[in-house]
């Protein structure tokens, strides 16, 4: 009987230690740094907004705007001054949708990203380094 109690106590101690020393899983999203609305963008959109979100390894700008033909959503990920990815999805009023990845080396794509990024305060962007 005493042997059983010792074994069970030892196993419970090991299980408790394993639970308390397990590695912490980093949070993927650390929070929204800033949101801006009614941006002057091309093509013209209404009710548009952009949100700058900090993740543990990058920042993401999500732009949403209403076009005459539907809704457009763009996502740009970057760290510091390095653009990592960009793409857009368009949702038409007829229920269809299209998506595309941006060519990050295209001058027009870089120009659009910089114009969008410049809408955020420098203190918010500094947290993306």
Secondary structure as GFF3:
##gff-version 3
##sequence-region A 1 129
A	DSSP	alpha_helix	2	20	.	.	.	ID=ss1
A	DSSP	beta_strand	29	37	.	.	.	ID=ss2
A	DSSP	beta_strand	46	55	.	.	.	ID=ss3
A	DSSP	beta_strand	59	67	.	.	.	ID=ss4
A	DSSP	beta_strand	70	79	.	.	.	ID=ss5
A	DSSP	beta_strand	82	92	.	.	.	ID=ss6
A	DSSP	beta_strand	97	101	.	.	.	ID=ss7
A	DSSP	alpha_helix	107	117	.	.	.	ID=ss8
A	DSSP	alpha_helix	122	126	.	.	.	ID=ss9
###
